[in-house]
């Protein structure tokens, strides 16, 4: 049980799904073992709560046994059927091994039961230890191992993240908060071994001297898993604090909006199914140049792309280089279109079950940062953390993200189990 | 890096220059061109976005083509050297070799600086040589300066001066007062004032130096010629090529720029 609980806090950025009910049950189970009232009821209880996962595991193990029988019946080698079968067997090997370990542990657990009543106190205490460690193996399998072996890898795992931040309600204060949140994301990226690159950044006039309020920021965090890390930041973030400019010490509320889009290198895209047809995109360059060419030497570098089928437009004039503006605009357009596609796909799966974590609604207030009370609340999972500084430093923010990720994975498992 | 107060003085002087009408690229000292930053200095012509546009289109064609293992490019009236430089930098190493020729010593110096700044050992190479398109020894002059055996080029690019005198007189001061008229005025002595003299001359050179066997030609058989031209000159340039090259002309295309104006003519000979 203790191993189980330790795993909750120290997390690595790979899929680690487990059901929260099992987490709570594991804690009660530990208590039960301690009081020596443990019987095989414990295993029954664990299995009852994890029955859906167990059912899927049993089904997969049966399928595997069928494949094994077919495989042994065949004598001639090399057919594509056999190759397919061999691959399926290889893939389900880990699950089979886990299942075997589980059954063995369950068996041992039941065998140790009578020893709890043994007259010898040494034997009794050894039995208690044995039961404790075995029940932790069992619940670990049910809550970690099986779900992780059953859960498919994240379909968005290879995407990088394109993050757009804009002030919402609150004028200058809101623009200042954009800078604050941007710095927070920069730290989060660094802590997870990513680098953050600025694609476009515009500051309020004169703001660089007065603290750096930003009108808009678009950044890219490149690398596998970057999108999965940042995706839950999409939405409206609300801040309550006394602004730097406030003379009477009143608390103001302002908002910023964050949109996180999946993005990939152009080279990766040719392999994926997602492609934007150049014919669908209208490119406009700003302002007529009259005769143009040698006749004119004023720099006009602004570019606007319009994706005709969806009406999505992207304007970019951040750089003196038209070529560079065009490239960035394309990157953003591709990301917006990809995001749209992913959102549509996700919405199709959502109608089976209402999920707490909705990444489709951009106008939802997802989080409130309250400075006077020094706490942050994520409204999607009802999680509140104190110590704002630690959140802005990145590592506590990671805890919130991990919890959101967990919820997402649980709902994915639920979807899978209800098939 | 100069201390902060010197930055203020520097900025003030740059703003003053710009306010006087000096082109921004001269004030800042460079102009983006494709993925490069090209150093700029008066009076050498500042690279235009329209030129960037067709150069990138040419780049795509070269990348898609399976002609040669190594493509040799000649850029006439190279100015800052932006065209051969971008082609060389953006092509895989060992696959492209370019020569830029200009009449102006100032342009040549600047182009050589750009080559040194942008290209390193192992990269595709760019050579900058001196030459006058209207000289009878134009081709010989080029080859003499190159330390390689005389061979025809696979691609010739040219952004020649194409502005007629009467249009030049009405140009904005930021062009007329700062950029080299030699790089802009397309009228040659004794020719009609239509800005088209250079295209006539190009045809003369390619025609005279290419025999049926193509032995002395500066453009290889099946080679490509791409020229930029001014607003409204597309038809005229195409006529000059059709008349001048006759049956040697196997294919011709009119290319538009990003403002949807005809801006370049591509011909395959």
Interface residues (C-beta under 8 A of the other chain):
Chain A: X283 X285 X288 X289 X290 X291 X292 X293 X294 X295 X296 X297 X298 X299 X300 X301 X319 X320 X321 X322 X323 X324
Chain B: X23 X24 X25 X31 X32 X33 X34 X35 X45 X46 X48 X49 X50 X51 X52 X56 X159 X161 X162 X163 X167 X171 X172 X174 X175 X178 X179 X183 X184 X228 X229 X230 X231 X257 X258 X259 X261 X263
